[in-house]
Amino acid sequence: MIETEQLAYPISDSEFLKLKTLLYEVSGIALSDHKKSMVVSRLSRRLRILEMSSFAAYLDYIDKTSGESGEKDELVQMLDLLSTNKTDFFREQHHFDFLSERILKDRRASQPIRIWSAACSSGEEPYSIAMTVYDAFSSQQRPDILSPSCKILASDLSTRVLDQAASGIYKMEGVRNLELPQLKRHFLKGSGVQEGCVKVKKHLSTLVSFKRINLMDDCFPIKTPLDVIFCRNVMIYFDRPTQECLIGKFHHVLKPGGVLFIGHSESLNWIQHQFKMLEPTIYQKEID
């Protein structure tokens, strides 16, 4: 306990306010004051790595390095440490049932489908989407699923979790909720140094591409209109104006008839938007 206390750096109210403001401006995440200890805990280790003695020095370093080295600048490192990444395979199962039964079921073999997992964390969500899509097409004996007609974009703010997601490697306890046939169909069992781990098979990894995208960017790097967006359990960290802005950008990049999935603890009831609610947490861009 003494050692842990010595490792934490003190932070003044003004320094915490500056960090909160910076995090909000860059990522849209609105930190409450009771998150102060979490910020200190997560960033203190970074200060030790950089051999800095105070948060004042760290904030000055962020100001000096931001934008100097693209996606590797210190601001990105800070965002990696302060963003929350918690997910599971097939979290909120009804969304995947809806995807399979209402969106994919009657889709023509030649019809492309574009899906965006907009806060993919360590990859469980986009690979769950890939499993759903693959199984839906395979059940209809449609091998075209491996063609370029199906693309899943997986993005996150954190480069750290994106690297983990792109590896496709998970500990066995991370796939404990998958049924055995499903596990055998989509994962390889690790051996040697990978004992106790599994890796997604190639038929899934070829469907998913990973990219760092900040949801606060003015424009998303989306060239082709999307059929589906998953953005779940992210807006709970945003204030209402930020939520409204983000939903408007999602509406812009979806096709008419495209579907947006949000988290079970989220709602669009209190913001202005142009979506039609199909079910709680499932919204559709209306067809012109």
Order of alpha helices (4+ residues) and beta strands (2+ residues): alpha-alpha-alpha-alpha-alpha-alpha-beta-alpha-beta-alpha-beta-alpha-beta-beta-alpha-beta-beta-alpha-beta-beta-beta
